[in-house]
Amino acid sequence: MSRSTKPALRDDPQPDGSAPPDEGDARQAENSPLQFPRLRAWAATVPWRTVGAFASILLFAAVLFVLHRLVDEVKLDDVKTAIAATPWSSVAIALAASMASYVALTGYDWFGILHIKRRDVGYPVAALASFTGYALSYTIGFQLVVAGAVRYRIYAGAGLGAAEVAAITAISALTLWLGIFFTLAIGLVLEAPDVARIDGLSPALNMALGLAIFAALAAYLIWIGRRERAVTVEGYRLALPGVKSTGAQIVIGLVDLLGAAFALWILLPPQAEIAFPTFAALFVVGMTLGMLSHAPGGAGVIEATVLIALPNLPADAVLASLLLWRVVYYLIPFMLALGLLGGSELARRKGYLSRAGTMLAAVMRPVAPIVLAAAVFLGGIVLLVSGALPAETDRLHYLRRVVPLPFVEASHLLASVVGVVLLVVARGLLRRLDSAYRVAQLLLTAGLVFSLAKGFDVEEASVLGVVLALLTVNRRAFYRRASLWDQDLAPAWLAAVAIVLGGSIWLGFFAYRNVDYSNEMWWEFAYRSDAPRFLRASLAAGVAALAIGLHALLHRHGKPRPAPAEPARRLTAIVATSPRADANLAFLGDKRFLFSEAGDAFIMYQVQGRSWVAMGDPVGPPERASELLWSFRELADQHGGWPVFYQASVARLPMYLDLGLSLMKLGEEARVDLKTFTLEGKAGYEWRYVDRKATKEGLEISIVPAADAVPLYPELKRVSDAWMGSRKSREKGFSLGFWSDDYLRHFDIAVARHRGRVVGFANLWKGAGLEEATVDLMRYSPDAPKGVMDALFVRLMLWAKAEGYRWFNLGMAPLSGLVDHPLGPTWSRVGAFLFRYGDNFYNFEGLRTYKSKFSPVWEPRYLACPGGWVLPQILIDITALIGDAPKRVLTPPVVDRPLAIAEEPVV
């Protein structure tokens, strides 16, 4: 329960011989959504995202080392010559093969739509979502973020829910990997001798590996063919495709991969003597490693794989083929995807053609964060790559007439620094930060000027100018008021920045491989001193990237800046009008408050990581609830946070659904109808026995007014410390009280004395209008008579009934009432399993059984929050918040003003 409710020790027998669960366990379990502290502690010590990021960097570094060894004798001019010598017919065939590959890619999503039986969506929508998502993510990386965001934007407009989009994504991923394994197996089996010359393994071993993959695929087909198999995606039960459907998946994946591989194979130099099946197998290996490296487009990884596979070909000619292939397979589809994405938004708003400027902004706003973040990230790559390559000789000849040498040198160095910062700013644009918008505008303008000043690079300046123009007309899409430099940069994003920077530096050393490097080069300044300029720019860019990375690691999970404090009497006045007794949690001092415009209602909340956790429903007049919920939703969104409502009531569920949140049942709250509670007759036998036993043992219980209870605090504190020590636990908070003199001064105290000595106590919470009463802290000495808490409960219910209260709240039974059905949500089924069989963790079922003796009315309590992949982190944040709440006491209470006049916090 949300308050301390256990009235007896486990060994304290009840009239019927049963034993209630232990109170200390109940308090911890009822207020913590995760009940496996050892597992949580272990998982928390493993920085999985950081480990993955370092693994990507190490993989990319190894690839760069291999690539450097492979192209040791290649000259940049030779690569340009080889590109110019490539026949246009080969380029046209490569374009056709790329088209076939992307058409097959659209089949991934269409197959997923057919599988979830949503044919009404239509193939054009599936093709648009698939093509744009893959074309954008293939080029800039971050496939899960970029492709997922684009796919959800398009499918949501077609009426699909998040669970259905997740199911389509899962089917698409399954199709891709089936195609990868099948293509790899074909190459290993059919071309084992040729593959052996490349991977160093014997032909027999390569063939054995291929046959093993075929056997694994066959085993999978047998497994799904025996009966229907299913997985659960975001609470959505997804049946796996059957044997025939899986065969179709393999064909779709095979066409996609063979099309991409053929586009590169046809561009290889004429002297290349490698069978296409062999090349396809090697291409699949390189593509898979590229995906694992998180490098944009698998840059470097695929190149190294192909160069290793073709050691007898001139490296310059192979590199030329790879560059052409990247233009055909990545750049052209990327530009086409941007146009289609904008066109799809334009089609949705075709009724506003009369207002061209407004319409353009409205069209771009939903996809602006994705598109512009991608464009700005690419702009950073362009600046870094340009800074690593020599300038055009004829342009420098013209430039030296109009731009002094110091300006050329400074522009070259600063352009690379701007490129690094743009890579980071792109993350802020993806999160819709207004500070990222302003910084991006400044950097793009500076990059445009530097591009012209360092080498009269008109093409580069034009690209940056187009991105700047698109950014400017989409100002309203970036509205979150948060600091760009305090944003939580994911390790994967930092890894991508390191990979791009490392790749550009390697490219510079490749371009100037014949230069005789020396210490004097650092101080060599001339219009044709491209290599020294590259060294200085790379050093400056590296220092900038290192500074940003250190700042990101040292400033993680910032908190909003406190607004001016409000007097406690304002909270007191509002809490006094609330029929819900748990509104008294506002006095704990560990929460922030968002007030309504009228100032007569509030939401109490706290920030943990990216989770903005509100405790319960809004407090105050019911008509203020909608205003406050939306204000809180917008406030969290402005800071890039996740709005979370912990222990939400049934009465407000429609409003939480309107906010676009998912609901997860936490358990049920027990409320005793005091009109029917009695010690008389057969119904009151059990509690009459408890009351008489307490009287016989000399246990006295009295209600001490708040003002008169202060002198008792030393004795009460002794009892509290002994109670905590006996359970070897520490104070919790946020959703239940903890010992604090300032907090307890707000409440009357029920004191239990045994022979004149204080042996237990509980502070009373009272709801307005005599709606309900309950207790928060319930603590007793280890040497108190058995049954002291039982007696305290009975006496308090009798007192509340005599005072005219309607209900006595016993708090929540965690995981109670969850549906255990094969088609139910994952959380519900896991919770029901723990409720039934989780006695080793906590006596869930025993707690409900004990509370049921009072014949309460059970009311569900929910967690309302964003669903999807963020849910595990939200649960961890709530657990940490409850455990650390006493450490973050804010005195006086911290208050956020209504959204319309809120100060700008810093996250």
HELIX and SHEET records of a PDB file:
HELIX    1   1 GLU A   23  GLU A   30  1                                   8    
HELIX    2   2 PRO A   37  THR A   45  1                                   9    
HELIX    3   3 TRP A   48  LEU A   70  1                                  23    
HELIX    4   4 LEU A   76  ALA A   84  1                                   9    
HELIX    5   5 TRP A   88  HIS A  115  1                                  28    
HELIX    6   6 ARG A  119  VAL A  121  5                                   3    
HELIX    7   7 TYR A  123  ILE A  140  1                                  18    
HELIX    8   8 GLN A  143  GLY A  157  1                                  15    
HELIX    9   9 ALA A  162  LEU A  190  1                                  29    
HELIX   10  10 ALA A  192  ASP A  199  1                                   8    
HELIX   11  11 PRO A  203  ARG A  226  1                                  24    
HELIX   12  12 VAL A  243  TRP A  265  1                                  23    
HELIX   13  13 PHE A  276  SER A  293  1                                  18    
HELIX   14  14 PRO A  296  GLY A  298  5                                   3    
HELIX   15  15 VAL A  301  ALA A  309  1                                   9    
HELIX   16  16 ALA A  315  ARG A  326  1                                  12    
HELIX   17  17 VAL A  327  LEU A  331  3                                   5    
HELIX   18  18 ILE A  332  ARG A  348  1                                  17    
HELIX   19  19 LYS A  350  TYR A  352  5                                   3    
HELIX   20  20 ALA A  356  MET A  364  1                                   9    
HELIX   21  21 ALA A  368  ALA A  388  1                                  21    
HELIX   22  22 THR A  393  LEU A  399  1                                   7    
HELIX   23  23 LEU A  405  LEU A  430  1                                  26    
HELIX   24  24 ASP A  434  GLY A  455  1                                  22    
HELIX   25  25 VAL A  458  THR A  472  1                                  15    
HELIX   26  26 ARG A  475  ALA A  477  5                                   3    
HELIX   27  27 PRO A  491  ALA A  511  1                                  21    
HELIX   28  28 ASN A  519  TRP A  523  5                                   5    
HELIX   29  29 ASP A  530  LEU A  554  1                                  25    
HELIX   30  30 ALA A  568  VAL A  575  1                                   8    
HELIX   31  31 ALA A  581  LEU A  588  5                                   8    
HELIX   32  32 PRO A  622  ARG A  624  5                                   3    
HELIX   33  33 ALA A  625  GLN A  638  1                                  14    
HELIX   34  34 VAL A  650  ARG A  652  5                                   3    
HELIX   35  35 LEU A  653  ASP A  658  1                                   6    
HELIX   36  36 TYR A  685  LYS A  696  1                                  12    
HELIX   37  37 ALA A  706  ALA A  709  1                                   4    
HELIX   38  38 VAL A  710  LEU A  712  5                                   3    
HELIX   39  39 TYR A  713  ARG A  727  1                                  15    
HELIX   40  40 ASP A  741  LEU A  744  1                                   4    
HELIX   41  41 ALA A  768  LEU A  770  5                                   3    
HELIX   42  42 VAL A  788  GLU A  803  1                                  16    
HELIX   43  43 THR A  826  TYR A  837  1                                  12    
HELIX   44  44 PHE A  844  SER A  852  1                                   9    
HELIX   45  45 GLY A  868  VAL A  870  5                                   3    
HELIX   46  46 LEU A  871  ASP A  884  1                                  14    
HELIX   47  47 ALA A  885  ARG A  888  5                                   4    
HELIX   48  48 LEU A  899  ILE A  901  5                                   3    
SHEET    1   A 2 ALA A 230  VAL A 233  0                                        
SHEET    2   A 2 TYR A 236  ALA A 239 -1                                        
SHEET    1   B12 LEU A 699  VAL A 704  0                                        
SHEET    2   B12 ILE A 749  HIS A 754 -1                                        
SHEET    3   B12 ARG A 757  LYS A 766 -1                                        
SHEET    4   B12 GLU A 772  TYR A 780 -1                                        
SHEET    5   B12 TRP A 807  PRO A 814  1                                        
SHEET    6   B12 SER A 662  ASP A 673 -1                                        
SHEET    7   B12 VAL A 857  CYS A 865 -1                                        
SHEET    8   B12 TRP A 642  ALA A 648 -1                                        
SHEET    9   B12 SER A 611  MET A 615  1                                        
SHEET   10   B12 PHE A 602  GLN A 608 -1                                        
SHEET   11   B12 ARG A 592  PHE A 595 -1                                        
SHEET   12   B12 VAL A 894  ASP A 896  1                                        
END                                                                             
